[in-house]
């Protein structure tokens, strides 16, 4: 495997950490902020869910926050109190709202499969990594779901090369247009990564998992797994391509390049060697040296490379299954929250904090009133 792919993995890891640090991460405390649809309210008012959590269920919410802050894992602990809050909220909620949440869970359950149909195949990312490793790594991070091929069937990346009736081919572009296209590709994939991380964190903190109430970052972990899936397949493919290049150059050094395919492969390797790493990385594939098809015809995939490709497909299947299990188990997100991109988190966070503050103030005032009444009764008895 070339050092280009290793350096691309390192650079993408650093860029991912930078994006995570730069994201406006939603406060991780459960039951403080909610999705918009059933918590919308006029200015100065609190929404339906905030009202429930600050009135009827306020005691259980406070107990959950206290156990989480103190790290009390004996007895009920944060997990037990989290489920108690969930039961309280659902028990006092309108049945029509609960039905809307259930419909939202059905839509979310099929979302990983729908996203997989829009994302790149394992073979496509592996092939792209031979030309533009950094872009392929970023693409594997920005695409949250992977379309699994048939289990234990080798998905040859070479089949992605060439034109046909079912493919849209991009022809060679002028250098200025190719530069713009290459820049837009990186901007789009970086924007996809930022949007993916923010959405995963927001879903994890504004909802709860029915089978793991306190888990905040399960969806974020799910979204990062495709990087490992594509890495397994791409590493094995790049190793075999590197071995093929060495074999062709060895044949050329021995004067055994009489056949036309071998000559084309040698010419392709020579032209590509003239480009620096940055030139190859930021040059769109349509403008890169021609001859990759001839090179791929001479590759000899080892059993290990084929096995790793099948392992990646096997991982993609379980990743899709795990995503379905995660998304279909989310509670407190309605259909309109899924379909509508409207978010008013800062205002609702302030309203929610104000509602909880008012609830705590009311509780303190009620305690003072009860204390005064007890003192009055005690004085009356003494009198």
C-alpha positions in Angstrom: 0.0 0.0 0.0 1.4 3.4 -0.9 2.2 6.0 1.6 -0.2 8.4 -0.1 -3.2 6.4 1.2 -1.7 6.3 4.8 -1.1 10.0 4.8 -4.6 10.6 3.5 -6.0 8.6 6.4 -4.0 10.6 8.9 -5.0 13.9 7.4 -8.6 13.0 7.3 -8.5 11.9 11.0 -7.1 15.2 12.0 -9.7 17.1 9.9 -12.4 15.0 11.5 -11.2 15.9 15.0 -11.1 19.6 14.0 -14.7 19.4 12.7 -15.9 17.8 15.9 -14.3 20.6 17.9 -15.7 23.3 15.8 -19.3 22.0 15.7 -21.9 23.7 17.8 -22.6 20.7 19.9 -26.0 20.6 21.5 -26.1 20.4 25.3 -25.9 16.7 26.2 -28.2 16.9 29.1 -31.4 14.9 28.5 -34.9 16.3 28.9 -33.8 19.9 28.7 -34.2 20.5 25.0 -36.7 19.0 22.6 -37.5 18.8 18.9 -39.6 21.6 17.6 -42.9 20.2 16.5 -44.5 19.4 19.9 -42.5 21.9 21.8 -43.2 25.0 19.7 -44.7 27.9 21.6 -45.3 31.7 21.4 -42.5 34.0 22.6 -42.3 34.0 26.3 -44.3 30.7 26.6 -43.1 27.2 27.1 -43.9 24.3 24.7 -45.9 21.2 25.5 -42.9 18.9 26.2 -41.1 21.6 28.3 -44.3 22.1 30.2 -44.6 18.4 31.0 -41.0 18.1 32.1 -41.3 21.2 34.3 -44.6 20.4 36.0 -45.9 16.9 36.2 -42.5 15.2 35.6 -40.3 17.9 37.2 -39.4 15.8 40.3 -38.3 12.8 38.2 -36.3 15.1 35.8 -34.5 16.7 38.7 -33.7 13.4 40.2 -32.3 12.2 36.9 -30.1 15.3 36.5 -28.9 15.0 40.1 -28.0 11.3 39.8 -26.2 12.1 36.5 -24.3 15.0 38.0 -23.2 13.1 41.1 -22.4 9.9 39.1 -24.7 7.8 41.3 -24.8 4.4 39.7 -26.1 2.5 42.7 -29.7 1.6 42.9 -31.7 3.3 40.1 -28.9 5.6 38.9 -29.1 7.8 35.8 -30.3 4.9 33.6 -33.1 4.0 36.0 -34.2 7.6 36.5 -34.1 8.2 32.7 -36.6 5.4 32.1 -38.8 6.8 34.9 -38.8 10.2 33.2 -39.7 8.6 29.9 -42.6 6.7 31.5 -43.8 9.8 33.2 -43.7 11.8 29.9 -45.4 9.2 27.8 -48.1 8.5 30.5 -49.2 12.1 30.6 -48.9 12.7 26.8 -51.8 12.9 24.4 -52.4 9.6 22.5 -52.3 11.4 19.1 -48.8 12.7 19.9 -47.6 9.2 20.8 -49.0 7.9 17.5 -47.1 10.6 15.7 -43.9 9.6 17.4 -44.5 6.0 16.5 -45.0 6.9 12.8 -41.7 8.9 13.0 -39.9 5.8 14.3 -41.2 3.8 11.3 -39.8 6.5 8.9 -36.5 6.6 10.7 -36.2 2.8 10.7 -36.0 2.7 6.9 -33.8 5.8 6.7 -30.4 3.9 6.8 -31.5 1.8 3.8 -32.6 4.8 1.9 -29.3 6.6 2.6 -27.4 3.5 1.5 -29.0 3.7 -1.9 -27.7 7.2 -2.3 -24.2 6.5 -1.1 -21.1 5.1 -2.8 -20.5 1.4 -3.1 -17.5 -0.2 -1.5 -15.9 -0.9 -4.9 -16.3 2.8 -6.0 -14.6 4.1 -2.9 -11.8 1.6 -3.3 -11.3 2.6 -6.9 -11.3 6.3 -6.0 -8.7 5.7 -3.3 -6.2 4.7 -6.0 -6.5 8.2 -7.6 -7.5 10.5 -4.8 -7.0 8.9 -1.4 -7.9 11.9 0.7 -11.2 12.5 -1.1 -12.1 8.9 -0.8 -11.4 8.9 2.9 -13.5 12.1 3.4 -16.2 10.6 1.3 -16.3 7.4 3.4 -16.8 9.6 6.5 -19.4 11.9 5.0 -21.5 9.0 3.6 -23.3 7.6 6.8 -24.6 4.4 5.3 -23.0 1.8 3.0 -24.9 -0.3 0.4 -23.9 -3.9 1.1 -23.2 -6.2 -1.9 -24.2 -9.9 -1.8 -22.4 -11.5 1.1 -19.2 -13.4 0.2 -19.3 -12.1 -3.3 -16.3 -10.1 -4.6 -17.3 -6.6 -5.7 -14.5 -5.9 -8.2 -13.7 -2.1 -8.3 -12.5 -2.6 -11.9 -16.1 -2.9 -13.0 -16.6 0.7 -12.1 -14.2 1.8 -14.8 -15.3 2.6 -18.4 -18.4 3.9 -20.1 -21.7 2.2 -20.9 -25.3 2.8 -21.5 -26.1 2.8 -17.8 -23.3 5.3 -16.9 -22.9 9.0 -17.1 -19.3 9.8 -18.1 -17.7 13.1 -17.4 -15.3 14.0 -20.2 -12.0 15.8 -19.8 -12.5 19.4 -18.7 -10.4 22.6 -19.2 -8.0 23.1 -16.3 -10.0 26.1 -14.9 -13.2 24.2 -14.9 -11.6 21.1 -13.5 -10.1 23.2 -10.7 -13.6 24.6 -9.8 -15.1 21.1 -9.9 -12.4 19.7 -7.7 -12.8 22.5 -5.1 -16.5 22.1 -5.1 -16.1 18.4 -4.5 -14.1 19.0 -1.3 -16.4 21.7 -0.1 -19.4 19.4 -0.6 -17.9 16.5 1.2 -16.7 18.6 4.1 -20.1 20.2 4.4 -21.6 16.7 4.4 -19.3 15.6 7.3 -20.2 18.7 9.3 -23.9 18.2 8.7 -23.7 14.5 9.5 -21.9 15.1 12.8 -24.3 17.9 13.9 -27.4 15.9 13.0 -26.1 12.7 14.8 -25.3 14.7 17.9 -28.6 16.5 17.8 -30.6 13.3 17.4 -28.7 11.7 20.2 -29.3 14.5 22.7 -32.9 15.6 21.8 -34.3 12.1 21.7 -33.8 8.9 23.7 -33.2 5.3 22.7 -36.0 3.1 23.9 -33.4 0.4 24.8 -30.6 2.6 26.1 -32.1 5.8 27.5 -28.9 7.6 28.6 -26.9 6.9 25.4 -26.1 10.2 23.7 -23.6 9.4 20.9 -24.8 6.0 19.6 -25.8 7.6 16.3 -22.5 9.4 16.0 -20.7 6.1 16.5 -22.9 4.5 13.8 -22.1 7.3 11.4 -18.3 6.8 11.8 -18.4 3.0 11.2 -18.4 3.3 7.3 -14.9 4.8 7.5 -13.7 1.5 8.9 -15.7 -0.5 6.4 -14.3 1.3 3.4 -10.8 1.3 4.9 -10.7 -2.5 5.0 -11.6 -2.8 1.3 -9.5 0.1 0.1 -6.3 -1.0 1.9 -6.5 -4.5 0.4 -7.2 -3.1 -3.1 -4.4 -0.5 -2.9 -1.9 -3.3 -1.9 -2.8 -5.3 -4.9 -2.6 -2.3 -7.2 0.9 -1.6 -5.8 1.9 -5.2 -6.5 0.6 -4.9 -10.0 2.6 -1.7 -10.6 5.8 -3.4 -9.4 5.2 -6.4 -11.7 4.6 -4.2 -14.7 7.7 -2.1 -14.1 9.7 -5.3 -13.5 8.5 -6.6 -16.9 9.4 -3.3 -18.5 12.9 -3.4 -17.0 13.3 -6.9 -18.4 12.2 -5.7 -21.9 8.9 -7.7 -21.7 6.5 -5.0 -22.9 5.7 -6.2 -26.3 2.0 -6.6 -25.8 -0.1 -3.4 -26.3 -1.9 -3.6 -22.9 1.4 -3.8 -21.1 2.7 -0.9 -23.1 -0.4 1.2 -22.2 -0.1 0.3 -18.6 3.6 1.3 -18.5 2.8 4.6 -20.2 0.0 5.2 -17.7 2.3 4.6 -14.8 5.0 6.8 -16.2 2.6 9.7 -16.8 1.1 9.3 -13.4 4.5 9.3 -11.8 5.2 12.7 -13.3 2.4 14.2 -11.1 3.0 15.1 -7.5 0.7 13.8 -4.7 -1.2 17.1 -4.5 -1.6 17.3 -8.3 -3.1 13.8 -8.4 -5.3 14.5 -5.3 -6.8 17.8 -6.6 -7.2 16.7 -10.2 -10.5 15.3 -11.1 -10.5 11.7 -12.4 -11.6 12.7 -15.9 -8.4 14.8 -16.3 -6.0 12.2 -14.9 -3.7 10.1 -17.2 -5.6 7.5 -19.2 -4.8 3.8 -19.1 -6.2 2.7 -15.8 -8.3 0.1 -17.5 -5.2 -1.6 -19.0 -3.5 -1.6 -15.6 -6.6 -3.2 -14.0 -6.7 -5.9 -16.6 -3.3 -7.2 -15.4 -4.0 -7.1 -11.7 -4.1 -10.4 -9.8 -6.2 -10.2 -6.7 -4.9 -12.4 -4.0 -7.2 -14.5 -1.8 -6.6 -12.2 1.1 -7.7 -9.1 -0.9 -10.8 -10.9 -2.0 -11.5 -12.0 1.5 -11.1 -8.5 2.9 -13.5 -7.2 0.3 -16.1 -9.8 1.4 -15.4 -8.9 5.0 -16.2 -5.3 4.2 -19.4 -6.2 2.6 -20.3 -8.4 5.6 -19.5 -5.4 7.9 -21.8 -3.2 5.7 -24.7 -5.6 6.2 -24.4 -5.5 10.0 -23.9 -1.7 9.9 -27.2 -1.4 8.0 -28.9 -3.7 10.6 -27.4 -1.7 13.5 -28.6 1.6 12.0 -32.1 0.3 11.5 -32.1 -0.8 15.1 -30.9 2.6 16.3 -33.2 4.8 14.2 -36.3 2.8 14.8 -35.8 3.0 18.6 -35.7 6.8 18.8 -38.4 8.4 21.0 -39.7 12.0 21.1 -39.2 12.9 17.4 -42.4 13.4 15.3 -42.9 13.0 11.6 -42.8 16.8 11.0 -39.5 17.0 12.9 -38.1 14.5 10.4 -39.6 16.2 7.3 -39.1 19.8 8.4 -35.7 21.4 8.8 -36.9 24.2 11.1 -34.9 24.4 14.3 -35.2 26.9 17.0 -32.8 25.4 19.5 -31.4 28.6 21.2 -34.9 30.1 21.9 -36.3 26.7 23.1 -33.2 26.1 25.2 -33.7 29.5 26.9 -37.5 28.8 27.4 -36.7 25.3 28.7 -34.1 26.7 31.2 -36.6 29.3 32.2 -39.3 26.7 32.7 -37.1 24.5 34.8 -36.0 27.6 36.8 -39.6 28.6 37.4 -40.4 25.1 38.4 -37.5 25.0 40.9 -38.5 28.5 42.2 -42.1 27.3 42.6 -40.9 24.3 44.5 -38.8 26.5 46.8 -41.7 28.9 47.3 -44.0 26.0 48.0 -41.6 24.7 50.6 -41.4 28.1 52.3 -45.2 28.3 52.3 -45.5 24.9 53.8 -42.9 25.8 56.5 -44.8 29.0 57.3 -48.1 27.0 57.6 -46.4 24.5 59.9 -45.1 27.3 62.2 -48.5 28.9 62.3 -50.2 25.6 63.2 -47.5 25.0 65.9 -48.1 28.5 67.3 -51.9 28.0 67.4 -51.5 24.7 69.2 -49.2 26.3 71.8 -51.7 29.2 72.2 
